[in-house]
Amino acid sequence: MPPVESLRSLFDSRKIPYSLTSHIPATRATELAYVEHLPAWEVAKCVVVYGNASYSMIVVPADRFVDLDDLASALNVPWVRLATEDELARIFPDCELGAMPPIGMLYDLPVYLDADLAAEAMITFPAGTHSQCVHMRTDDLRRLTAPKILPLGRLQSAAAG
């Protein structure tokens, strides 16, 4: 089933209000914010990491990055690494590479949500493709995914680009 249909089915079955929009392809979370005319701090970027013999979904605002050393400490594991493209293709076979939605239950992954993003009223994220996205209340996403909320993202400095 295409990822957007899986999302629709899940949201509809749980009576979660959402909207789905189509846009020109956006491969980065910051591009998604731009094409949807949204502030980057309301757009979710999913980063999948491997550590302690399992994968985890880390969800941060589009204008943040994940420091792997800080993340390992926050998760209380000795180390983490980014999932490879081959691993992502295996874990998310129905999604375009890098367009996975932050709905861990669809992929049997725990979800860790950045505290700043968790505090936003609305959240936007890819719907499994680079040209569709979901808009919903962050509280609804939190109720659906039961994420662990931690300070996970770091703002990028101007020098870092």
C-alpha positions as CSV (number, residue, x, y, z in Angstrom):
1,M,0.0,0.0,0.0
2,P,1.4,3.5,-0.8
3,P,2.5,5.3,2.3
4,V,0.0,8.1,1.9
5,E,-2.8,5.5,1.9
6,S,-1.4,3.8,5.1
7,L,-1.4,7.2,6.7
8,R,-4.9,8.1,5.7
9,S,-6.2,4.7,6.9
10,L,-4.4,5.1,10.2
11,F,-5.6,8.7,10.8
12,D,-9.1,8.0,9.7
13,S,-9.4,4.9,11.9
14,R,-8.3,6.9,14.9
15,K,-10.4,9.9,13.9
16,I,-7.4,12.2,13.8
17,P,-7.9,15.4,11.8
18,Y,-5.2,16.1,9.2
19,S,-4.7,17.6,5.8
20,L,-2.7,16.3,3.0
21,T,-1.1,18.6,0.4
22,S,0.8,18.1,-2.8
23,H,3.7,20.3,-3.8
24,I,6.7,20.4,-6.1
25,P,9.3,17.8,-5.0
26,A,11.2,18.8,-1.9
27,T,14.0,16.5,-0.8
28,R,15.1,18.3,2.3
29,A,12.9,19.3,5.3
30,T,14.0,23.0,4.9
31,E,12.8,22.8,1.2
32,L,9.5,21.3,2.4
33,A,9.1,24.3,4.8
34,Y,9.8,26.7,1.9
35,V,7.4,25.1,-0.6
36,E,4.7,24.9,2.0
37,H,5.3,28.5,3.2
38,L,5.8,27.4,6.8
39,P,8.4,28.2,9.4
40,A,11.1,25.6,9.5
41,W,10.5,24.9,13.2
42,E,7.0,23.5,12.4
43,V,8.3,21.0,9.8
44,A,9.6,17.7,11.0
45,K,12.8,16.1,9.8
46,C,13.1,12.4,10.5
47,V,16.5,11.0,11.2
48,V,16.9,7.3,11.6
49,V,19.7,6.1,13.8
50,Y,21.1,2.7,14.8
51,G,22.5,2.1,18.3
52,N,22.2,-0.5,21.0
53,A,21.3,-3.2,18.4
54,S,18.1,-1.3,17.2
55,Y,16.9,1.5,15.0
56,S,15.1,4.6,16.3
57,M,13.3,7.5,14.6
58,I,14.6,10.9,15.8
59,V,12.2,13.8,14.9
60,V,13.6,17.3,15.0
61,P,12.5,20.7,13.4
62,A,13.8,21.2,9.9
63,D,16.1,24.0,11.0
64,R,18.0,21.7,13.4
65,F,20.6,19.0,13.2
66,V,21.2,16.0,15.3
67,D,24.6,15.7,17.1
68,L,25.2,12.0,17.3
69,D,27.3,12.2,20.5
70,D,24.6,14.3,22.3
71,L,22.0,11.9,21.0
72,A,23.8,8.8,22.3
73,S,23.9,10.5,25.7
74,A,20.2,11.4,25.6
75,L,19.3,7.9,24.6
76,N,21.7,6.5,27.3
77,V,23.5,4.3,24.8
78,P,27.3,4.1,24.1
79,W,27.0,5.2,20.5
80,V,24.7,5.8,17.6
81,R,25.2,6.1,13.9
82,L,23.0,7.3,11.0
83,A,21.1,4.5,9.2
84,T,22.6,3.9,5.7
85,E,20.6,4.4,2.6
86,D,20.3,0.6,2.1
87,E,19.0,0.3,5.7
88,L,16.4,3.1,5.1
89,A,15.3,1.4,1.9
90,R,14.8,-1.9,3.8
91,I,13.0,-0.3,6.8
92,F,10.8,2.0,4.7
93,P,10.2,0.0,1.5
94,D,7.0,2.0,0.7
95,C,8.7,5.4,1.0
96,E,10.9,7.5,-1.2
97,L,14.4,7.7,0.3
98,G,14.4,10.4,3.0
99,A,10.6,11.0,2.9
100,M,9.5,8.8,5.8
101,P,6.7,10.0,8.0
102,P,7.4,10.2,11.8
103,I,4.9,7.4,12.5
104,G,7.0,4.7,14.1
105,M,4.2,2.3,14.6
106,L,3.9,1.8,10.9
107,Y,7.6,0.6,10.8
108,D,7.9,-0.9,14.3
109,L,10.3,1.9,15.4
110,P,10.4,3.9,18.6
111,V,9.9,7.7,18.1
112,Y,11.9,10.3,19.9
113,L,10.5,13.8,19.4
114,D,12.5,17.0,20.0
115,A,11.1,19.0,22.9
116,D,10.9,22.3,20.9
117,L,9.0,20.6,18.1
118,A,6.7,18.9,20.6
119,A,5.7,22.3,22.0
120,E,4.5,23.6,18.6
121,A,0.8,23.7,17.9
122,M,1.0,22.3,14.4
123,I,3.4,19.9,12.7
124,T,4.1,19.1,9.0
125,F,5.9,16.1,7.7
126,P,6.5,14.1,4.5
127,A,3.8,11.6,3.6
128,G,6.3,9.0,2.3
129,T,7.0,11.0,-0.9
130,H,8.9,14.1,-1.7
131,S,5.8,15.7,-3.2
132,Q,3.1,15.1,-0.5
133,C,3.0,16.1,3.1
134,V,0.7,15.9,6.1
135,H,-0.4,18.8,8.3
136,M,-1.8,18.0,11.8
137,R,-1.9,19.1,15.3
138,T,1.2,18.2,17.2
139,D,-0.9,17.0,20.1
140,D,-2.6,14.5,17.8
141,L,0.8,13.2,16.6
142,R,2.0,12.9,20.2
143,R,-1.1,10.9,21.2
144,L,-0.8,8.6,18.1
145,T,2.9,7.9,18.4
146,A,3.5,8.2,22.2
147,P,7.1,9.5,21.5
148,K,9.7,10.0,24.1
149,I,10.2,13.8,24.3
150,L,13.8,15.0,24.7
151,P,15.9,18.0,23.7
152,L,17.4,16.5,20.5
153,G,18.0,19.1,17.9
154,R,20.6,21.8,17.7
155,L,20.3,25.0,15.7
156,Q,22.8,25.2,12.9
157,S,25.2,28.1,13.2
158,A,25.7,30.5,10.3
159,A,29.3,29.2,10.0
160,A,28.1,25.6,9.7
161,G,25.7,26.6,6.9
